[in-house]
Amino acid sequence: MRSHRGLHGQRPRRAGAGIEPGKTYGETDDHCYNVVSGGVHIHDLNATILHQLGIDHERLTYRYSGRDFRLTDVHGRVVEEILA
């Protein structure tokens, strides 16, 4: 599989909505490719964003093919450490 940007250690920008301004959370290696500490899974990031919007990510479900699905699957947790 080709990887042009390296999806292991990305740094999404967050601003406003109760996120602590200028907060750095986690570390990557010297090549900014692998997470060294404080990694946040996409399900956790989605759960945190939904939390800031006032939506309970565990109750937000949609039915597809006879099964209930969640945006955060069964793994998401709110990352309290980045909240102001």
MOQUI-V841765 format. One record per pair of residues at least 12 apart in sequence whose ideal C-beta (glycine too) atoms are under 8 Angstrom apart, sorted by sequence separation. I is the first residue (numbers start at 1). J is the second residue. If there is no record, write none. Layout:
# MOQUI-V841765
i->I j->J
i->I j->J
This chain:
# MOQUI-V841765
i->26 j->38
i->58 j->70
i->25 j->38
i->26 j->39
i->57 j->70
i->26 j->40
i->57 j->71
i->58 j->72
i->25 j->40
i->57 j->72
i->58 j->76
i->9 j->28
i->57 j->76
i->8 j->28
i->9 j->29
i->50 j->71
i->57 j->78
i->50 j->72
i->9 j->32
i->9 j->33
i->8 j->33
i->9 j->34
i->46 j->71
i->47 j->72
i->6 j->32
i->8 j->34
i->9 j->35
i->46 j->72
i->6 j->33
i->8 j->35
i->51 j->78
i->44 j->72
i->43 j->72
i->47 j->76
i->9 j->39
i->43 j->73
i->46 j->76
i->47 j->77
i->48 j->78
i->44 j->75
i->47 j->78
i->48 j->79
i->52 j->83
i->43 j->75
i->44 j->76
i->47 j->79
i->12 j->45
i->19 j->52
i->43 j->76
i->44 j->77
i->18 j->52
i->41 j->75
i->43 j->77
i->44 j->78
i->45 j->79
i->48 j->82
i->17 j->52
i->41 j->76
i->44 j->79
i->48 j->83
i->17 j->53
i->40 j->79
i->25 j->79
i->25 j->81
i->25 j->82
i->23 j->82
i->20 j->82
i->19 j->82
i->20 j->83
i->21 j->84
i->19 j->83
i->20 j->84
i->18 j->83
i->19 j->84
i->18 j->84
i->14 j->82
